[in-house]
Amino acid sequence: MVNTPLKKTADVVIIGGGCNGTSTALHLAKRGVKNVVLVEKNYLTSGATEDSIGNLRPYTSSETMAKILQKSIEIFRNFGQIIGGDPKHIQNGRIWVVSEKRKSLLKNTVAKHQKWGIKAKLVSLEELKELMPQATVEGIAAAAYFEEAGNCDTVSTTYAYADRARERGVNIYEETEVTNIKVSGGKVRSVVTSKGEISTPVVVNAAGFFSDRVGRMVGLEIPISPTRQQNIFLRRPYDFIGIFPQFHDGIKEVAYRPFRPDLERLIQVYKTIITPPEVVNPDKYKDEVDDEFRDMVLQEAYRRMPVLKRASYRGGATGIYDETPDEGPILGPVPEVEGFYLHCGWSGLGFQTSPVMGDLMAELITTGRTSLVDLSIFRLSRFKEGKLLESDWYVEE
């Protein structure tokens, strides 16, 4: 990290050095904004981005989000040419299986996604066995395969955004905590940090699970709950080596994925839904995996994939989501404070949308509109209006 004096003025100040903050900084510069400053209280990727599994999951509940996800995946597949750098992208596909109770839901979901242009198809149990021979088909009534699903390395991706942003003149300051945002006449005037004050007319709140605190600096209540997520790692036996499709068991809401190509002997196992969610203090929470969680996930893993009974446990990890009441992001300007933009509340979808959302936020800030999709459905006021989004993670029939 290069220690440079803090700039005194900026056209835009971005708060948060994760995938979304750095991508927005890059795209603002690409759209011609000359004086962009990004401040991060710790170091780049030190929040949710560092702990993210880098999932690229091309199924969702809305056509708006489907368009964002689809374009994002296309960018990740061609990241070196479009952004520059190596996100360590793997396209290994994703299987989603359900019980009889949710069979019609899965069929409707696949049909909907096919209509939206996403490569999704129902597969028979025989085809499922070919795609994932390690898994039993016990209790599975229907299965779908999403060809374009995959993973990326979140840290490599974020540093690629940051490097390209710096090349275009963006100033990035780490270990620079925002302590206040000055507002007068209903407009943003400046950002006060631990290293000094920056005069600016525009602030982007991309502070992840700290976004609610940043919101309170300008008098906004942003409904974000920092929720703890746990997962475990297993060292696979010799006859279960290689990259395989991500496997989402929608019956028990447990998912399995190969953990990075350079560590392909590891498999990551995690719960896709935690009920009720475990809300924590992001400044102080249990970093180790709970024994109860480990035992529960192992028991289910051994049942669904008996080969894993011969796997050795290699520990666990925890991270935090910035969850909203409807598990949808909060995006765009707010009428209460001119110049204050929200880019938060992603509830686990933030990384996989980052290359597109960085550009959409930059377009919104510079032109007042977005061309790919209408972001107004993600406005903060929807919560007071009672117009919550359908959850991307769990849909009841």
Secondary structure by P-SEA (a helix, b strand, c coil): cccccccccccbbbccccaaaaaaaaaaaaacccbbbbbbccccccccccccccccccccccaaaaaaaaaaaaaaaccccccccccccccbbbbbbbcccaaaaaaaaaaaaaaaccbbbbbcaaaaaaaccccccccccccccccccccccaaaaaaaaaaaaaaabbbbbccccccbbbbccccccbbbcccbbbbccbbbcccccaaaaaaaaacccccccbbbbbbccccccccccccccccccccccbbbbccccccccbbbbbbcccccccccccccccccccaaaaaaaaaaaaaacccccccccccccccccccccccccccccccccccbbbccccccccccccaaaaaaaaaaaaccccccccccccccccccccccccccccccc
